[in-house]
Amino acid sequence: MKFNKFFIKSLVLLAICSLFAYGYLKSADNIKITLAVVIGMSIGYVNSLLGYALLSWGYQKDNKDFMLSVFGGMIFRFLLIFAILFILIVASKVEKVPLIASLVVVYFSFLGL
């Protein structure tokens, strides 16, 4: 699948996830919870775009570069997510449960694409 096609499908899936999140967030009165959910969904979305970009780049290369793009990209993205979550939770005091829950839901939703 071309990146443009993936981008369009990912935007549709992000819109669906946002609608489900809106149903949850309209009952939440706390702006911190809303912010945590939006940040978690954003991190998951950017992670999926980076993952697909690295995968599509490596797909056209030889076997060594393909494996480097898959496994190196996975390690890079996990470390990047860990660093962002560490900064958000420790330094910024973002709500932990909504942040992690929205990140996990969006992460597993985008694995289906």
C-alpha positions in Angstrom: 0.0 0.0 0.0 1.3 3.4 -0.9 2.0 5.9 1.9 -0.8 8.3 0.5 -3.3 5.5 0.8 -2.1 4.6 4.3 -2.3 8.3 5.3 -5.9 8.6 4.1 -6.9 5.3 5.9 -5.1 6.4 9.0 -7.0 9.7 9.0 -10.3 7.9 8.8 -9.3 5.6 11.7 -8.1 8.6 13.7 -11.5 10.2 13.1 -13.3 7.1 14.3 -11.0 6.9 17.4 -11.7 10.6 18.0 -15.4 10.1 17.9 -15.2 7.3 20.5 -12.9 9.5 22.6 -15.4 12.3 22.4 -18.1 10.1 23.8 -15.8 9.4 26.8 -14.6 13.0 27.1 -17.9 14.8 27.0 -18.7 13.2 30.4 -15.3 14.2 31.8 -15.3 17.6 33.4 -11.6 17.7 33.9 -9.5 19.4 31.2 -6.5 17.4 32.3 -8.1 14.2 31.3 -9.1 15.6 27.9 -5.5 16.8 27.4 -4.1 13.5 28.4 -6.4 11.6 25.9 -5.6 14.0 23.1 -1.8 13.7 23.7 -2.0 9.9 23.9 -3.9 9.7 20.6 -1.5 12.0 19.0 1.5 10.0 20.1 -0.1 6.8 18.8 -0.9 8.4 15.5 2.6 9.8 14.9 4.0 6.5 15.9 2.0 4.7 13.3 3.0 7.2 10.6 6.7 6.8 11.5 6.4 3.0 11.5 4.7 2.9 8.1 7.2 5.3 6.6 10.1 3.3 7.8 8.5 0.1 6.7 7.8 1.4 3.2 11.3 2.8 2.9 12.9 -0.5 3.9 10.6 -2.5 1.6 12.3 -1.2 -1.5 15.8 -2.0 -0.1 17.8 -5.2 0.2 17.2 -7.6 3.0 19.8 -6.1 5.4 18.4 -2.6 5.1 14.8 -3.9 5.4 15.6 -5.6 8.7 17.4 -2.5 9.8 14.4 -0.4 9.1 12.0 -2.8 10.8 13.9 -3.6 13.9 15.9 -0.3 14.2 12.7 1.7 13.6 10.9 -0.3 16.2 13.6 0.3 18.8 13.8 4.0 17.9 10.0 4.4 18.1 9.8 2.6 21.5 12.6 4.7 22.9 11.0 7.8 21.6 7.6 6.9 23.1 9.2 6.0 26.4 11.1 9.3 26.5 8.0 11.3 25.6 5.9 9.5 28.2 8.6 9.9 30.9 8.7 13.7 30.2 4.9 14.0 30.2 4.3 12.0 33.3 7.3 13.1 35.5 7.9 16.7 34.4 4.5 17.8 33.1 2.3 15.9 35.6 -0.1 14.7 32.8 -2.8 12.3 34.0 -1.3 8.8 33.7 -4.3 6.5 33.2 -6.1 8.4 30.3 -2.7 9.1 28.6 -1.6 5.4 28.6 -5.1 4.1 27.9 -5.6 6.3 24.9 -2.1 5.5 23.6 -2.7 1.8 23.9 -6.1 1.9 22.2 -4.8 4.0 19.3 -1.6 1.9 19.0 -3.6 -1.4 18.7 -6.2 0.2 16.4 -3.5 1.2 14.0 -1.8 -2.2 14.0 -4.9 -3.4 12.1 -4.1 -1.1 9.1 
